[in-house]
Amino acid sequence: MSRGYIQTDGTVDRFPDTKDEAKRLRSTIYINKQHNGACAVCCGYAAEPREKYTYNDYCVNCARLNAGDFARLATKLTDVSTVDPDDTDVKWLVEVPYQHRRGQSVTESPAFRPISSATLASFRDGLAVLGILDESDPTRLTATNPAPLSPTEAVKTDAQLYIDYFACKRSGHLGIVTLSGECYFCKKERETPSPRKAAITAGERWYTPLTPCSRCGATSPKRVDNGQCKGCTDNGRPAQSPRQAAVAAGERWYTPLTPCKHCGTVAERRVDNGQCKGCSTAPAAPKRDTVDSQLIRDTPDLVLSRADARMMGFKVFRTGKSCNRNHTGYRYVSTGNCVECLKAR
């Protein structure tokens, strides 16, 4: 069952059209309607709009192409070669004559497709992870033997990983899957300790963070025990925060360095209690704002059948017919009860 999302222009599509909205609604993909021209990575997809992964802004079409190409490479249906009559400096994906182990025939005439250097590096790393990287011929990127295509084949060959023709649904990684059905690269990222945890394990007093400091803007070492940043020091003493500087100057208000987590603006705050000016002037946000509540609020006169609402993933529908209390609004798909009647109870 597919779910529909309300776009900024009022239409309904299968994915949100902004990254922030995709994060709020926990959608793994969003539609980038603001991109200009073709994809610069590898797929060259130029049609509007282009879908991207919320996790890393990677092109969904690129991920699907690379996952399919890598699966054919790992199962020895293709290899990557530098042999090309026009340009010998570009790596090319070549369909090689090969009788597949499952009896599938492969074309005898090679088909060429250019491969970027970043994609080539990811393919090489993927074959190394599977343990089937053939390093005998430096002009080609080939597999020593076909990789398993299912958990059953992996168990028979005592392998811990198998190949999937589809990319990772969360971030578009190559289709290398563990026996438990989890993406190998996502599992590796989750199990990799943070710089601070690695420093604690090694008994170090300082660690280098992955993101810049919110005060000084530099990626400087920080103390393990209290997170003090070396870049924020001034003559061996920590630099003052905006609030500390306002207190020293006798000011009642100060401007923070980061946006407010409630209103999202960098507005002045009170020194004594931290009250934000942006929150006092911004309209109050609804306590609960879902796709269905947006549909009820923004399109009160929309006619949407129960079957269509169920197919699009909505929890409410509207036919325009009145209920026993003469309400012509939305009803719940699950029970058919009137939303207005339930609110009046």
Secondary structure, DSSP 8 states (H G I E B T S, - for coil): ----EE-TTS-EESS-SSHHHHHHTT-SEEEETT--SS-TTTT---SSSEEEETTT--BHHHHHHHHHHHHHHHTTSEEEE---SS-TTS-EEEE-----TTS----SS--EEE--HHHHHHHHHHHHHHT-EE-S-TTEEEESS---SSHHHHHHTT-SEEE-SS--TTT---SEEETTS-BHHHHHHHHS--HHHHHHHHT-SEE--SS--TTT-S---EETTT--BGGGEETTEE---HHHHHHHHT-SEE--SS--TTT-S---EETTT--BHHHHHS----S---HHHHHHHH-TT--B-HHHHHHHT-SEEB-S---TT---S-EETTT--BHHHHHH-
